[in-house]
């Protein structure tokens, strides 16, 4: 089999893993939240807490990714997380107990790090070792496919009058089927310190100040991302002129996500990673706050495009940067970055759910999320200036 075909299979494994661990194990909850609220006791606050437990699990998964240096151990975690995504999705159908749901969403969150971090690190390491461009745009397109898949499945099953629990079962079946090629096509990792061409793999870590600012900026991105990711369907369904369009708006987000990471890879080639990140953050602010400013269809569609077209670009660019700093162990720094991202995702859904219950809408939560992204934009700008100063110091003659 040619190396080019191997590359396609590796990338396909990553995309399928993203659909299973992110599209199904994570985003099916976003699509099912209004249905679960209509057919069970679940309210806005409890829905926010379940999302928070999911992100607690994701943070635990990120911590594992940051603490494990062995590529072989990461490969075993990748396969374990595929299985956990299937099992936890299946089990969601068999209870409506808050404690059990919280436990399942927590474990499901752990499994989600398999697609975002473990698979990202394994794939980036494979690409660099085989002298391909170290970019993750195609891999992260799987997140967009996963969102579209989740929204489309729920839309079809609602028309078929399937109850909330049967919809979870259908998602579990799809997860099982897709996880098989995701398992088989991911190669065992190569642990040698050289590429297939014999070139040495060398880590080039950034300065401590750079990393500290980057962690805070990525925390801001996590806060902004999770509000729309968790509540967008419920937000749209709660606006009278847009009732019935929640799943379609969510599907449009998925359509925007699909090419977004690839497009942001191209933008980063032209502008550099930090300037591309500044642009992505700035556009995302608009996408997040638009539903609080207008309840028109145009506003909802623009929000979906701006949000979906940027949040995955921010994730892809940051994690690609982390992998390039540490090509021998890319998932290690990816995990540390995602811990910052994950802390925000624990706090934000619970707080936003409680604010929505008190105020009767999500407007305040959306403005707060937009404010965090705006702060992140300023921090990325500071990083850009810091990078330029550090480069000038290096280039000056002794």
C-alpha positions as CSV (number, residue, x, y, z in Angstrom):
1,X,0.0,0.0,0.0
2,X,1.4,3.4,-0.9
3,X,2.3,6.0,1.7
4,X,-0.3,8.3,0.2
5,X,-3.0,5.8,0.8
6,X,-1.7,5.3,4.4
7,X,-2.1,9.1,4.9
8,X,-5.7,9.0,3.7
9,X,-6.5,6.1,6.1
10,X,-4.8,7.8,9.0
11,X,-6.7,11.1,8.3
12,X,-10.0,9.1,7.8
13,X,-9.4,7.4,11.2
14,X,-9.1,10.8,12.8
15,X,-12.2,12.2,11.2
16,X,-14.3,9.1,12.2
17,X,-12.9,9.3,15.7
18,X,-14.0,13.0,15.8
19,X,-17.5,12.1,14.7
20,X,-17.8,9.4,17.4
21,X,-16.1,11.1,20.3
22,X,-17.1,14.7,19.5
23,X,-20.1,14.6,17.2
24,X,-21.9,11.8,19.0
25,X,-20.5,11.6,22.5
26,X,-20.5,15.4,22.9
27,X,-22.7,17.2,20.4
28,X,-25.6,14.8,20.3
29,X,-26.5,16.2,23.8
30,X,-26.8,19.7,22.3
31,X,-29.3,18.5,19.7
32,X,-31.2,16.3,22.2
33,X,-31.3,18.9,25.0
34,X,-34.7,20.5,24.0
35,X,-36.2,17.1,23.4
36,X,-35.0,15.8,26.8
37,X,-36.4,19.0,28.4
38,X,-39.8,18.5,26.7
39,X,-40.0,14.7,27.6
40,X,-38.3,14.5,31.0
41,X,-38.0,16.7,34.1
42,X,-34.8,18.3,32.8
43,X,-34.7,22.2,33.1
44,X,-32.2,24.9,31.9
45,X,-30.2,24.8,35.1
46,X,-29.9,21.0,35.2
47,X,-29.1,21.0,31.5
48,X,-26.3,23.4,32.2
49,X,-24.9,21.2,35.0
50,X,-24.9,18.1,32.8
51,X,-22.9,20.0,30.2
52,X,-20.5,21.1,33.0
53,X,-20.0,17.5,34.1
54,X,-19.3,16.6,30.5
55,X,-16.5,19.2,30.4
56,X,-15.2,18.1,33.8
57,X,-14.7,14.7,32.2
58,X,-13.1,16.4,29.2
59,X,-10.7,18.2,31.5
60,X,-9.7,14.9,33.2
61,X,-9.1,13.5,29.7
62,X,-6.9,16.5,28.9
63,X,-5.0,16.0,32.2
64,X,-4.3,12.4,31.2
65,X,-3.1,13.6,27.7
66,X,-0.8,16.2,29.4
67,X,0.6,13.7,31.9
68,X,1.3,10.8,29.6
69,X,4.4,11.0,27.5
70,X,4.4,7.6,25.9
71,X,2.9,7.4,22.4
72,X,2.0,3.8,22.9
73,X,0.1,4.7,26.0
74,X,-1.7,7.4,24.1
75,X,-2.6,4.9,21.4
76,X,-4.2,2.6,24.1
77,X,-6.1,5.6,25.4
78,X,-7.3,6.4,21.9
79,X,-8.9,3.0,21.6
80,X,-10.3,3.0,25.2
81,X,-12.0,6.4,24.5
82,X,-13.6,5.1,21.4
83,X,-15.2,2.3,23.5
84,X,-16.2,4.7,26.2
85,X,-18.0,7.0,23.7
86,X,-20.1,4.0,22.5
87,X,-20.9,2.7,26.0
88,X,-21.8,6.0,27.6
89,X,-24.1,7.0,24.7
90,X,-25.9,3.6,24.9
91,X,-26.3,4.0,28.7
92,X,-27.9,7.5,28.5
93,X,-31.1,5.8,27.2
94,X,-31.6,3.7,30.2
95,X,-32.0,6.3,33.0
96,X,-33.4,9.7,33.8
97,X,-31.6,10.0,37.1
98,X,-29.6,13.2,37.5
99,X,-26.7,11.5,39.3
100,X,-26.4,8.7,36.7
101,X,-26.7,11.2,33.8
102,X,-24.0,13.3,35.4
103,X,-21.7,10.3,35.7
104,X,-22.3,9.2,32.1
105,X,-21.7,12.8,30.8
106,X,-18.5,12.9,32.8
107,X,-17.2,9.7,31.3
108,X,-18.4,10.8,27.9
109,X,-16.4,14.0,28.4
110,X,-13.3,11.9,29.0
111,X,-13.9,10.0,25.8
112,X,-14.2,13.3,23.9
113,X,-10.5,14.1,24.5
114,X,-9.7,11.0,22.4
115,X,-10.7,12.8,19.3
116,X,-9.6,16.4,20.1
117,X,-6.3,15.6,21.8
118,X,-5.1,12.0,21.6
119,X,-6.0,11.4,18.0
120,X,-4.7,14.9,17.1
121,X,-1.4,14.2,18.7
122,X,-1.0,10.8,17.1
123,X,-2.0,12.1,13.7
124,X,0.3,15.2,13.9
125,X,3.2,13.0,15.0
126,X,2.5,10.6,12.1
127,X,2.3,13.4,9.5
128,X,5.6,15.1,10.7
129,X,7.4,11.7,10.8
130,X,6.3,11.0,7.2
131,X,7.3,14.5,6.0
132,X,3.8,15.8,5.4
133,X,2.7,19.3,6.3
134,X,2.0,19.4,10.1
135,X,-1.6,20.7,9.9
136,X,-4.7,19.4,11.4
137,X,-7.4,21.1,9.3
138,X,-8.7,17.8,7.7
139,X,-8.8,16.1,11.1
140,X,-10.8,18.9,12.7
141,X,-13.2,18.9,9.7
142,X,-14.5,15.8,11.5
143,X,-15.9,18.0,14.2
144,X,-18.1,19.8,11.6
145,X,-19.2,16.5,10.2
146,X,-20.0,15.3,13.7
147,X,-22.2,18.4,14.3
148,X,-24.0,17.9,11.0
149,X,-24.4,14.2,11.7
150,X,-25.9,14.9,15.2
151,X,-28.3,17.5,14.1
152,X,-29.4,15.5,11.0
153,X,-30.0,12.3,13.0
154,X,-32.1,14.1,15.5
155,X,-34.1,15.9,12.8
156,X,-34.9,12.6,11.1
157,X,-35.7,10.8,14.3
158,X,-38.0,13.6,15.5
159,X,-40.0,13.2,12.2
160,X,-40.1,9.5,12.9
161,X,-41.6,10.2,16.4
162,X,-38.7,8.6,18.2
163,X,-38.6,9.4,21.9
164,X,-35.5,10.9,23.6
165,X,-34.3,7.5,24.9
166,X,-34.6,5.7,21.5
167,X,-32.7,8.6,19.9
168,X,-29.8,7.9,22.3
169,X,-29.9,4.3,21.3
170,X,-29.7,5.1,17.6
171,X,-26.7,7.3,18.3
172,X,-25.0,4.5,20.2
173,X,-25.5,2.2,17.2
174,X,-24.0,4.7,14.8
175,X,-21.1,5.3,17.2
176,X,-20.3,1.6,17.3
177,X,-20.3,1.2,13.5
178,X,-18.1,4.3,12.9
179,X,-15.7,3.4,15.7
180,X,-14.6,0.2,13.9
181,X,-12.7,1.8,11.0
182,X,-11.6,4.5,13.4
183,X,-9.9,1.7,15.4
184,X,-8.5,-0.3,12.5
185,X,-7.1,2.6,10.4
186,X,-5.1,4.3,13.2
187,X,-1.6,2.8,12.9
188,X,0.5,1.8,15.9
189,X,2.7,4.7,16.8
190,X,6.3,5.0,15.8
191,X,8.4,5.9,18.9
192,X,11.8,6.4,17.2
193,X,13.3,10.0,17.7
194,X,13.6,10.4,13.9
195,X,11.4,10.7,10.8
196,X,11.1,8.0,8.2
197,X,13.7,9.9,6.3
198,X,16.1,9.9,9.2
199,X,15.7,13.5,10.3
200,X,15.9,14.2,14.0
201,X,12.7,15.3,15.7
202,X,13.6,18.3,18.0
203,X,11.3,20.0,20.5
204,X,11.3,23.9,20.4
205,X,9.3,25.0,23.4
206,X,8.2,28.7,23.7
207,X,9.1,31.0,26.6
208,X,7.3,30.7,30.0
209,X,5.8,34.2,29.5
210,X,4.5,33.2,26.1
211,X,2.9,30.0,27.4
212,X,1.3,31.8,30.4
213,X,-0.4,34.3,28.2
214,X,-1.4,31.7,25.7
215,X,-3.0,29.6,28.4
216,X,-5.2,32.5,29.6
217,X,-6.1,33.4,26.0
218,X,-7.2,29.8,25.4
219,X,-9.2,29.8,28.6
220,X,-11.1,32.8,27.1
221,X,-11.7,30.8,23.9
222,X,-13.0,27.9,25.9
223,X,-15.5,30.1,27.7
224,X,-16.8,31.6,24.5
225,X,-17.0,28.4,22.6
226,X,-19.0,26.3,25.1
227,X,-22.0,28.6,25.5
228,X,-23.1,28.3,21.9
229,X,-21.9,24.7,21.7
230,X,-24.2,23.7,24.6
231,X,-27.2,26.0,24.3
232,X,-27.5,27.2,20.7
233,X,-30.4,24.8,19.8
234,X,-32.3,25.8,23.0
235,X,-31.5,29.5,22.4
236,X,-32.9,29.5,18.8
237,X,-36.0,27.4,19.9
238,X,-36.7,29.9,22.6
239,X,-37.0,32.8,20.1
240,X,-40.6,32.8,18.9
241,X,-39.9,33.9,15.3
242,X,-37.3,31.0,15.0
243,X,-39.2,28.2,16.7
244,X,-38.6,24.9,14.9
245,X,-35.3,26.0,13.4
246,X,-32.9,25.1,16.2
247,X,-31.6,21.9,14.6
248,X,-31.2,23.6,11.2
249,X,-29.1,26.4,12.8
250,X,-27.0,23.8,14.6
251,X,-26.6,21.9,11.3
252,X,-25.4,25.2,9.6
253,X,-22.8,25.5,12.4
254,X,-21.6,22.0,11.4
255,X,-21.5,23.0,7.7
256,X,-19.4,26.1,8.6
257,X,-17.1,24.0,10.8
258,X,-16.3,21.4,8.1
259,X,-14.1,23.5,5.9
260,X,-13.1,26.1,8.6
261,X,-10.0,24.4,10.0
262,X,-8.7,23.8,6.5
263,X,-9.3,27.4,5.6
264,X,-7.7,28.7,8.8
265,X,-4.6,26.5,8.0
266,X,-4.3,28.5,4.7
267,X,-4.9,31.8,6.5
268,X,-2.2,30.9,9.0
269,X,0.3,30.1,6.1
270,X,-0.3,33.7,4.8
271,X,-0.6,35.7,8.0
272,X,1.2,33.5,10.6
273,X,-0.5,31.6,13.4
274,X,-1.0,34.4,15.9
275,X,-2.4,37.0,13.4
276,X,-4.8,34.3,12.1
277,X,-5.9,33.6,15.7
278,X,-6.6,37.3,16.3
279,X,-8.8,37.4,13.3
280,X,-10.6,34.2,14.3
281,X,-11.2,35.4,17.8
282,X,-12.5,38.8,16.5
283,X,-15.0,37.2,14.2
284,X,-16.2,34.8,16.8
285,X,-17.2,37.6,19.2
286,X,-19.8,38.7,16.6
287,X,-21.0,35.2,16.1
288,X,-21.5,34.6,19.8
289,X,-23.4,37.8,20.7
290,X,-25.7,38.1,17.6
291,X,-28.5,35.9,19.1
292,X,-28.7,38.3,22.0
293,X,-29.0,41.3,19.7
294,X,-31.5,40.0,17.2
295,X,-34.1,37.2,16.9
296,X,-34.2,37.4,13.1
297,X,-33.4,34.4,10.8
298,X,-30.6,36.5,9.2
299,X,-29.1,37.1,12.6
300,X,-29.3,33.4,13.5
301,X,-27.7,32.3,10.2
302,X,-24.9,34.8,10.5
303,X,-24.3,33.8,14.1
304,X,-24.0,30.1,13.0
305,X,-21.6,30.9,10.2
306,X,-19.4,33.3,12.2
307,X,-19.3,31.0,15.2
308,X,-19.0,27.7,13.4
309,X,-16.4,29.1,11.0
310,X,-14.1,30.3,13.8
311,X,-14.3,28.2,17.0
312,X,-12.8,25.1,15.4
313,X,-10.2,27.2,13.7
314,X,-9.1,28.6,17.1
315,X,-8.8,25.0,18.4
316,X,-7.0,23.7,15.3
317,X,-4.5,26.6,15.2
318,X,-3.7,26.5,18.9
319,X,-3.2,22.7,19.0
320,X,-1.2,22.7,15.8
321,X,1.1,25.3,17.4
322,X,1.4,23.2,20.5
323,X,2.3,20.1,18.4
324,X,4.9,22.0,16.4
325,X,6.6,23.2,19.7
326,X,6.8,19.5,20.8
327,X,6.9,17.2,17.7
328,X,8.2,14.3,19.7
329,X,5.3,14.4,22.1
330,X,2.6,16.7,20.6
331,X,-0.3,15.6,22.8
332,X,1.5,16.6,26.0
333,X,1.4,20.4,25.4
334,X,-2.0,20.0,23.7
335,X,-3.3,18.5,26.9
336,X,-2.0,21.4,29.0
337,X,-3.6,23.9,26.6
338,X,-6.9,22.0,26.8
339,X,-6.8,22.1,30.6
340,X,-7.2,25.8,30.3
341,X,-9.9,25.5,27.7
342,X,-11.6,22.8,29.8
343,X,-11.7,24.8,33.1
344,X,-13.7,27.5,31.3
345,X,-16.1,24.8,29.9
346,X,-16.8,23.6,33.4
347,X,-17.7,27.0,34.8
348,X,-19.5,28.5,31.8
349,X,-22.4,26.1,31.1
350,X,-23.4,25.9,34.8
351,X,-23.3,29.7,35.2
352,X,-25.1,30.3,32.0
353,X,-27.8,27.8,32.8
354,X,-28.5,29.5,36.1
355,X,-28.5,32.9,34.6
356,X,-30.9,31.7,31.9
357,X,-33.2,30.3,34.6
358,X,-33.1,33.6,36.6
359,X,-33.5,36.0,33.5
360,X,-35.7,33.9,31.3
361,X,-33.2,34.0,28.4
362,X,-29.5,33.4,27.5
363,X,-28.7,37.1,26.7
364,X,-26.5,37.8,29.7
365,X,-24.6,34.5,29.2
366,X,-24.0,35.3,25.6
367,X,-22.6,38.8,26.3
368,X,-20.4,37.4,29.0
369,X,-19.0,34.8,26.6
370,X,-18.5,37.5,24.0
371,X,-16.6,39.5,26.5
372,X,-14.2,36.6,27.3
373,X,-13.5,36.2,23.6
374,X,-12.8,39.9,23.2
375,X,-10.3,39.7,26.1
376,X,-8.7,36.7,24.4
377,X,-8.3,38.7,21.2
378,X,-6.3,41.3,23.1
379,X,-4.1,38.6,24.7
380,X,-3.3,37.1,21.3
381,X,-2.3,40.6,20.1
382,X,0.0,40.8,23.1
383,X,1.5,37.4,22.2
384,X,2.1,38.6,18.7
385,X,4.0,41.6,20.0
386,X,6.0,39.4,22.4
387,X,6.9,36.9,19.6
388,X,8.2,39.8,17.5
389,X,10.3,41.1,20.3
390,X,11.7,37.7,21.1
391,X,12.6,37.1,17.4
392,X,14.3,40.4,17.2
393,X,16.4,39.6,20.3
394,X,17.4,36.2,18.7
395,X,18.3,37.8,15.4
396,X,20.5,40.6,17.0
397,X,24.3,39.9,16.7
398,X,26.1,39.1,19.9
